[in-house]
Amino acid sequence: MHSGGSALQRLSRDDCLTLLASVPAGRIVYTRRALPAVELVTFALDGGDIVIRTGRGGRLAAATRGAVVAFEADELDPAGQSGWSVTAVGPSSEVTDPGELARLRTIGLKPWAPGERDHFIRISAVMLNGRRLRTNGTQLARQSG
């Protein structure tokens, strides 16, 4: 799609994962008291899954155990009127295996919020969609969709 010297590009799954790996934070969307809730979280990718680290007793941990959630990350350049957005949807699960927990503690996922954050939640990206908007003169990456 082209409009006013800009192009909107749909991204492949690999492109989406590459872009997700380039930013440290995103937004998780889940249900709390039958209403949508959105929280900013730090995350890491692990084998194509999104992993977040939170407090064991928090609302986020309780609300996402076994639930289908959405996750979104993006990067914007307001001056250049360009950027990208990636959305993942899939089931969340609490990581309980001791070996996997030990490994996840070493992948460099550092929470920004204070307090004990030793609870890991894995989101399996069953659906992964991304778009990139680039303005005039900016070369588009490989077109796919």
Secondary structure, 3 states (H helix, E strand, C coil): CEECCEEEEECCHHHHHHHHCCCCEEEEEEEECCEEEEEEEEEEEECCEEEEEECCCCHHHHHHCCCEEEEEEEEEECCCCEEEEEEEEEEEEECCCHHHHHHHCCCCCCCCCCCCCCEEEEECCCEEEEEEEEECCCCCCCCCC
